[in-house]
Amino acid sequence: MANPIADALRNIEPDIAISDVATMEERIDDALAPQRLSLLLVQSFAVIALVVTVVGLYGVIGHGVSKGTPEIGLRMALGASPSRYGTLRNPLRDSNCISRHLDWLPSVLRPCSPLA
């Protein structure tokens, strides 16, 4: 679209210097390219962090379940009824242990907070 306009201007005034002709859309795209690259990098790192978090949680819960599996087998071998299998440790309930051990964290981070 810019070339026909430049050609029309050259027909009217052949001595006019026309350079770097671009549409407004192209100029906006060029101006926003660095921000788009930064955003793409931040999004990529966020996705990687999310994947690492999910894999870590899967591993922690899987480890907790695998630790409870022999207990289920032992209870079955000793003749416990299937209704008693549900009274075993729950891996998600055990994750509350993590939050109890981190209850000191807000008091440590408070001096760093801009609201303090």
GULUMNU-193689 format. One record per residue: x, y, z of N, C-alpha, C in turn. Coordinates in steps of 0.2 Angstrom, whole numbers, padded with zeros to 4 digits, always signed. Layout:
XYZXYZXYZ;...
***
This chain:
+0004-0006+0000+0000+0000+0000+0004+0006+0000;+0010+0006+0003+0014+0012+0003+0018+0013-0003;+0019+0008-0007+0022+0009-0014+0018+0013-0018;+0012+0012-0019+0008+0016-0024+0008+0024-0022;+0008+0025-0015+0008+0032-0013+0015+0035-0014;+0020+0031-0013+0027+0034-0015+0027+0035-0022;+0024+0031-0027+0025+0032-0034+0021+0038-0036;+0015+0039-0033+0011+0045-0034+0014+0051-0032;+0018+0051-0027+0022+0057-0025+0027+0059-0029;+0031+0053-0032+0036+0054-0037+0033+0057-0043;+0027+0055-0045+0024+0058-0051+0023+0065-0051;+0021+0067-0045+0019+0074-0044+0026+0078-0043;+0030+0076-0039+0037+0080-0038+0042+0075-0039;+0046+0074-0044+0051+0069-0045+0057+0070-0041;+0058+0076-0038+0064+0078-0034+0063+0076-0027;+0058+0074-0025+0056+0073-0018+0060+0067-0016;+0063+0067-0010+0066+0061-0007+0061+0057-0002;+0060+0051-0004+0056+0047-0001+0060+0041+0002;+0060+0040+0008+0063+0034+0011+0060+0031+0017;+0061+0025+0018+0058+0021+0024+0051+0022+0024;+0047+0020+0018+0040+0020+0018+0037+0014+0021;+0033+0015+0026+0030+0009+0029+0023+0011+0032;+0019+0006+0033+0012+0007+0035+0013+0008+0043;+0008+0011+0046+0007+0012+0053+0008+0005+0057;+0004+0000+0054+0004-0006+0057+0011-0009+0057;+0015-0008+0052+0022-0011+0052+0026-0007+0057;+0025-0001+0058+0029+0003+0062+0027+0001+0070;+0021+0000+0071+0019-0002+0078+0022-0009+0079;+0022-0014+0074+0024-0020+0075+0032-0020+0077;+0035-0016+0073+0043-0015+0074+0044-0012+0081;+0040-0007+0083+0041-0004+0090+0039-0009+0096;+0035-0013+0095+0033-0018+0100+0037-0024+0100;+0041-0025+0095+0045-0032+0095+0049-0033+0101;+0052-0029+0104+0056-0030+0110+0052-0032+0116;+0046-0029+0117+0041-0031+0122+0038-0038+0121;+0037-0039+0115+0034-0046+0113+0039-0051+0115;+0046-0050+0113+0051-0055+0115+0051-0056+0122;+0051-0051+0126+0052-0051+0133+0046-0055+0136;+0040-0054+0133+0034-0057+0136+0034-0065+0134;+0037-0066+0128+0037-0073+0126+0042-0077+0131;+0048-0074+0133+0052-0077+0137+0049-0078+0144;+0046-0073+0147+0042-0074+0153+0037-0079+0153;+0033-0079+0148+0028-0085+0147+0032-0092+0147;+0037-0092+0143+0040-0098+0143+0043-0101+0149;+0046-0096+0153+0049-0098+0160+0043-0100+0165;+0037-0096+0164+0031-0098+0168+0029-0105+0167;+0028-0107+0160+0026-0113+0158+0031-0119+0161;+0037-0117+0160+0042-0122+0163+0042-0123+0170;+0041-0117+0174+0040-0118+0181+0034-0121+0183;+0028-0121+0179+0022-0124+0181+0023-0132+0180;+0027-0134+0174+0028-0141+0173+0032-0144+0179;+0037-0140+0181+0042-0143+0186+0038-0143+0192;+0033-0139+0194+0029-0139+0200+0025-0145+0200;+0021-0146+0194+0017-0152+0193+0021-0159+0194;+0026-0159+0191+0030-0165+0191+0033-0166+0199;+0035-0161+0202+0037-0161+0209+0031-0164+0213;+0025-0161+0213+0019-0163+0217+0018-0170+0215;+0018-0172+0209+0016-0179+0207+0021-0184+0211;+0028-0182+0211+0033-0186+0214+0032-0186+0221;+0030-0181+0225+0029-0181+0232+0023-0185+0234;+0018-0184+0230+0012-0188+0232+0013-0195+0230;+0016-0197+0225+0018-0204+0223+0022-0207+0228;+0027-0203+0231+0031-0206+0236+0027-0208+0242;+0023-0203+0244+0018-0204+0250+0014-0210+0249;+0011-0211+0243+0007-0217+0241+0011-0223+0242;+0017-0223+0239+0021-0229+0239+0024-0231+0246;+0024-0226+0250+0026-0228+0257+0020-0231+0260;+0014-0230+0259+0008-0233+0262+0006-0239+0259;+0009-0241+0253+0007-0247+0250+0008-0254+0254;+0014-0254+0257+0016-0260+0261+0011-0261+0267;+0009-0255+0270+0005-0255+0275-0002-0258+0273;-0004-0256+0267-0011-0259+0265-0010-0267+0264;-0004-0269+0261-0003-0276+0260-0003-0280+0267;+0000-0277+0272+0001-0280+0279-0006-0280+0282;-0010-0275+0281-0017-0275+0284-0021-0281+0281;-0020-0281+0274-0024-0286+0270-0022-0293+0273;-0015-0294+0274-0013-0301+0276-0015-0303+0283;-0016-0298+0287-0018-0299+0294-0025-0300+0294;-0029-0299+0289-0036-0300+0289-0041-0294+0290;-0038-0288+0289-0042-0282+0290-0047-0282+0284;-0053-0279+0286-0059-0278+0282-0057-0273+0277;-0060-0273+0271-0059-0268+0266-0061-0261+0268;-0066-0260+0273-0068-0254+0275-0063-0251+0280;-0058-0255+0282-0053-0252+0287-0047-0250+0282;-0047-0251+0276-0041-0249+0272-0041-0241+0271;-0047-0238+0272-0048-0231+0271-0045-0227+0277;-0044-0231+0283-0041-0227+0289-0034-0226+0288;-0031-0228+0283-0023-0227+0282-0022-0220+0281;-0015-0219+0281-0013-0212+0280-0015-0209+0273;-0017-0203+0273-0019-0200+0267-0013-0195+0265;-0010-0197+0259-0005-0192+0257-0006-0185+0256;-0012-0183+0254-0014-0176+0254-0015-0173+0261;-0017-0177+0266-0018-0175+0273-0011-0174+0276;-0006-0178+0274+0001-0178+0276+0004-0171+0273;+0002-0169+0268+0005-0162+0265+0003-0157+0270;-0002-0157+0274-0003-0152+0279+0003-0151+0284;+0007-0157+0285+0013-0156+0289+0018-0151+0286;+0018-0151+0279+0023-0146+0276+0020-0139+0278;+0014-0137+0278+0012-0131+0280+0013-0129+0287;+0012-0134+0291+0013-0133+0299+0021-0131+0300;+0025-0134+0296+0032-0133+0297+0034-0126+0294;+0030-0123+0289+0032-0117+0286+0028-0111+0289;+0025-0112+0295+0021-0106+0298+0025-0101+0300;+0032-0101+0301+0036-0096+0303+0038-0091+0297;+0036-0094+0290+0038-0090+0284+0035-0083+0284;+0029-0082+0285+0026-0075+0285+0030-0070+0290;+0032-0072+0296+0035-0068+0300+0042-0066+0298;+0045-0070+0294+0052-0069+0291+0051-0064+0285;+0046-0065+0281+0045-0061+0275+0042-0054+0277;+0039-0053+0283+0036-0047+0284+0040-0041+0284;+0046-0041+0286+0051-0035+0286+0052-0033+0278;+0052-0038+0274+0053-0037+0267+0047-0034+0263;+0042-0034+0266+0036-0032+0263+0035-0025+0262;+0033-0022+0256+0032-0015+0256+0026-0012+0260;+0022-0016+0263+0017-0014+0267+0019-0014+0275;+0025-0016+0276+0027-0017+0283+0029-0010+0285;
***
